[in-house]
Amino acid sequence: MTVPVFPPVQQQPIQPVVGAIVDPVPAVVLDVDVARPVPAIDGYRDGRRVAAAWILVRAFTEPLGQSIVEVPAEGVPAAELAARIEREYGAAVRERVAAAGGDPAQGVPPDGVRITTTPPYVAQRAAVLADAPEITVVVCTREHPEPLRLTLESLVTQEYPAYRILVVDNAPRTDATARVVRSFAGRGVDIEYLLEPRPGLSRARNAAVAAAPGEILAFTDDDVVVDRYWLAEVARGFAEVPDADVVTGLILPAELETPAQVWFEEYGGHSKGRGFTPAVFRRRPGSPYLEPTPGVPRQHHLYPLPPFGAGANMVFLPGVAEAIGGFDEALGAGTPAMGSEDTLALMRVLHDGGTIAYRPTALVRHYHRRDLPGLAKQLTGYGTGLTAAYLGLLRQDPRTVGSLLSLVPSALRDLRAGSAREAGLSERFPRQLLGLNRSGMLRGPLAYLRGRRALRRGHPDARTPDTPHPDVRRPDA
């Protein structure tokens, strides 16, 4: 996927006023299906100039790709946007229109394309849903009640017949999460609450694994809203790749209201270049390299990472999480390593000979950090967590020492030269952030050892939280 280029936005120092409103709006996020009337894009929103539009283009609910459109003060008329979509995705649209009995010569009219039969993509989804496997959606959270409410609102409207939601409340200090969960009673979906008193995202994930043996576990985060067809497309992924142990999907931005959010996407976002091309990741027999996948460069299963998914959108078949030993509790939010419990888990699946199917149609949207301090902490955490995850893998399987050592020259060469992703960054991207990411990598191994030591010693920060609010209890209590 080509790194998107946005119109210039005002650059800020690394320590801006947290929560400051930046004008103009760097980009609005839109979802446009050519089967419906194409919208016009206003040049202003709530009195603020809109610099650009980040558009997810669909055909009959199927995601085709994204388009980045500069927005002048007078806005973009519907006819102009339809013509833009025709130029970029016309061939894909015409193919799908013809398959659904429509006239491909109509292109992308502003009032939407016309068809006479059910599109094959929709028919295939219906066939999957006719025999839909039961799925447990896991949302781990800690004192984020309002973001969690948005996540649950998106989950209870899934176009899927057989699922439940398990909210893991991690070391709560109040009963806010429990109250949010209770508020969804009677919404037609089984929502259960699980209290995990020990802090740490890995512990919360492991609590879900222990509470749902023999179930398909779909993990997402409490700062995400899921597409209404997310679970249906996850099920399609398992149906299309029968030997898949894990299905991962695309993570798109939910908003691009601030420069920090735009810069995170420039750096690769959560998708890290995976884009809209399906892929299957598995090791070649007897080789550390992955089997060739169209559109994916030759890839060692341990470096560079992560080519295969992220924790906000990963789904495990029954028994897979247990087979890899669960999530390493010295990794993830709430530990010195700060993250990468998901990276290590997915890495272990591949390392142990498993298969990961990436399906971009199984998409979710993530609310990125809005300010520079938050983005700086995030990129530092990515670097710290990555090298900590490598040490975690080495602890779990000392035989990997040879493979890891063989990758050191490539890693050092990449650090000196700068990765392809960094080379494609705009001039306005704060280069200080790259230094933070690299310094985090240097701290990762020590951070991991600190986390393991805290676990062994039963340090309060790794074992029990502050005394919970007296009203914290199961929602049905």
Secondary structure as UniProt FT lines:
FT   TURN            18..19
FT   STRAND          27..33
FT   TURN            34..35
FT   STRAND          44..45
FT   TURN            46..47
FT   STRAND          48..50
FT   STRAND          52..59
FT   TURN            60..61
FT   STRAND          62..70
FT   TURN            73..74
FT   HELIX           78..99
FT   TURN            100..101
FT   HELIX           104..106
FT   TURN            110..111
FT   HELIX           120..130
FT   STRAND          135..141
FT   HELIX           145..155
FT   TURN            156..157
FT   STRAND          163..170
FT   HELIX           176..182
FT   TURN            183..186
FT   STRAND          190..196
FT   HELIX           201..211
FT   TURN            213..214
FT   STRAND          216..221
FT   TURN            222..223
FT   STRAND          224..226
FT   TURN            228..229
FT   HELIX           230..240
FT   TURN            242..243
FT   STRAND          246..253
FT   HELIX           259..266
FT   TURN            267..273
FT   TURN            275..276
FT   STRAND          279..281
FT   TURN            285..286
FT   STRAND          289..290
FT   TURN            294..295
FT   HELIX           311..313
FT   STRAND          314..316
FT   TURN            318..319
FT   HELIX           320..323
FT   TURN            324..325
FT   TURN            329..330
FT   TURN            333..334
FT   TURN            336..337
FT   HELIX           341..351
FT   TURN            352..353
FT   STRAND          356..366
FT   HELIX           372..396
FT   HELIX           398..400
FT   HELIX           401..417
FT   HELIX           420..423
FT   TURN            427..428
FT   HELIX           432..457
FT   HELIX           460..463
FT   TURN            470..471
FT   TURN            475..476
//
